[in-house]
Amino acid sequence: MHPVGAQILLIEDNPDDRSLCGFLLEAYGHDPVLATSVEEGIELARSKRPDAILLDVMLPGLGGEAVLAELRRDRNLDEVPIVAVTVMTSPGQREHLLAAGFDGYIPKPLLPKEFARQLDQHLPSGRRSRIPD
């Protein structure tokens, strides 16, 4: 058994995207925690305090920016990077999401090695992805 990288919470309502992202996180040596709803994601963020949170921006109900605001109100999550994962890639979208308080931005569709490299920008060096050559 190899050492686990980081515990990553993914809040994603789309089953296909959730499955793919969970698979990639495991493949790169991480411990994925998958939330299927906003409520479950907020609860898991508070109970697990993961190393990072990947947050879909297009969520039913509250929506990604409102979920971000809710998570940012929790002082126990102050040091946890929250990264937007989204299909919204129009000009200015990245800047808008960063200005809203996201620590990073990963566009969909996910490109496996690029996904890992983008995620690693938000993880301590000892918890980064195992990316094969």
Wavefront OBJ file of the C-alpha trace (Angstrom):
o trace
v 0.000 0.000 0.000
v 1.388 3.404 -0.965
v 1.148 6.420 1.322
v -1.907 8.561 0.730
v -1.396 12.017 -0.734
v -4.060 14.440 0.416
v -7.653 14.059 1.499
v -9.658 15.935 -1.133
v -13.350 16.736 -0.770
v -15.208 16.969 -4.070
v -18.634 18.629 -4.078
v -20.132 17.656 -7.444
v -23.742 16.879 -8.335
v -23.055 15.319 -11.766
v -22.515 11.546 -11.273
v -20.230 11.170 -14.306
v -18.020 14.120 -13.327
v -17.973 12.948 -9.704
v -16.959 9.441 -10.726
v -14.221 10.652 -13.094
v -12.777 13.104 -10.589
v -12.850 10.514 -7.800
v -11.081 8.025 -10.078
v -8.394 10.580 -10.978
v -7.848 11.565 -7.354
v -7.348 7.914 -6.375
v -5.119 7.255 -9.389
v -2.851 10.116 -8.312
v -2.577 8.818 -4.750
v -5.175 10.903 -2.952
v -8.038 10.034 -0.620
v -11.198 11.362 -2.305
v -14.251 12.233 -0.231
v -17.212 12.600 -2.583
v -20.283 14.697 -1.821
v -23.357 14.452 -4.024
v -25.115 17.547 -2.709
v -24.402 20.987 -1.301
v -25.648 20.007 2.158
v -23.558 16.838 2.267
v -20.508 18.758 1.023
v -20.771 21.428 3.715
v -21.268 18.777 6.398
v -18.264 16.745 5.166
v -16.073 19.849 4.927
v -16.805 20.652 8.561
v -16.487 17.103 9.901
v -13.437 15.984 7.894
v -11.543 19.268 7.406
v -9.920 17.981 4.191
v -6.595 19.147 2.758
v -8.455 20.782 -0.155
v -11.984 21.172 -1.497
v -12.892 20.909 -5.169
v -16.198 22.675 -5.694
v -18.360 22.507 -8.804
v -19.590 26.003 -9.590
v -22.860 24.953 -11.259
v -24.660 23.314 -8.338
v -28.436 23.139 -7.871
v -29.851 25.194 -5.047
v -27.227 27.429 -3.482
v -24.727 27.364 -6.352
v -20.958 27.234 -6.061
v -20.338 30.826 -5.007
v -22.916 30.628 -2.206
v -21.393 27.330 -1.019
v -17.968 28.987 -1.092
v -19.291 31.851 1.051
v -20.799 29.373 3.541
v -17.532 27.423 3.794
v -15.504 30.634 4.200
v -17.643 31.582 7.235
v -16.294 28.505 9.067
v -13.030 29.545 10.791
v -11.960 25.871 11.050
v -11.697 25.832 7.254
v -9.630 29.034 6.931
v -6.502 27.189 5.791
v -8.304 24.790 3.428
v -7.914 25.784 -0.226
v -11.187 25.786 -2.166
v -10.795 25.313 -5.908
v -13.541 25.896 -8.475
v -14.094 23.096 -10.970
v -16.303 24.268 -13.805
v -17.312 24.160 -17.449
v -17.705 27.931 -17.301
v -14.640 28.964 -19.287
v -15.764 32.182 -20.944
v -13.337 35.123 -20.963
v -13.108 36.667 -17.520
v -14.675 33.666 -15.743
v -11.430 32.594 -14.056
v -10.835 36.129 -12.774
v -14.446 36.376 -11.571
v -14.164 33.143 -9.569
v -10.818 34.127 -8.045
v -12.258 37.522 -7.106
v -15.233 35.705 -5.494
v -12.773 33.987 -3.147
v -11.842 30.701 -4.791
v -8.163 29.796 -4.354
v -7.928 28.298 -7.831
v -9.773 27.288 -10.964
v -9.756 23.982 -12.857
v -11.701 23.913 -16.134
v -13.765 20.973 -17.361
v -13.403 18.719 -19.198
v -10.664 17.452 -16.914
v -7.352 16.590 -18.565
v -5.788 14.033 -16.182
v -2.166 15.205 -15.820
v -3.128 18.877 -16.066
v -5.810 18.311 -13.419
v -3.202 16.819 -11.056
v -0.749 19.658 -11.686
v -3.420 22.303 -11.091
v -4.533 20.592 -7.876
v -0.928 20.290 -6.673
v -0.580 24.078 -6.705
v -2.847 24.059 -3.631
v -1.286 21.158 -1.706
v 1.811 21.016 0.511
v 4.783 19.380 -1.207
v 4.551 16.186 0.854
v 0.902 15.637 -0.124
v 1.074 16.200 -3.873
v -0.080 13.883 -6.648
v 1.937 10.930 -7.811
v 2.108 11.701 -11.525
v 3.694 8.948 -13.627
v 6.040 9.974 -16.436
l 1 2 3 4 5 6 7 8 9 10 11 12 13 14 15 16 17 18 19 20 21 22 23 24 25 26 27 28 29 30 31 32 33 34 35 36 37 38 39 40 41 42 43 44 45 46 47 48 49 50 51 52 53 54 55 56 57 58 59 60 61 62 63 64 65 66 67 68 69 70 71 72 73 74 75 76 77 78 79 80 81 82 83 84 85 86 87 88 89 90 91 92 93 94 95 96 97 98 99 100 101 102 103 104 105 106 107 108 109 110 111 112 113 114 115 116 117 118 119 120 121 122 123 124 125 126 127 128 129 130 131 132 133
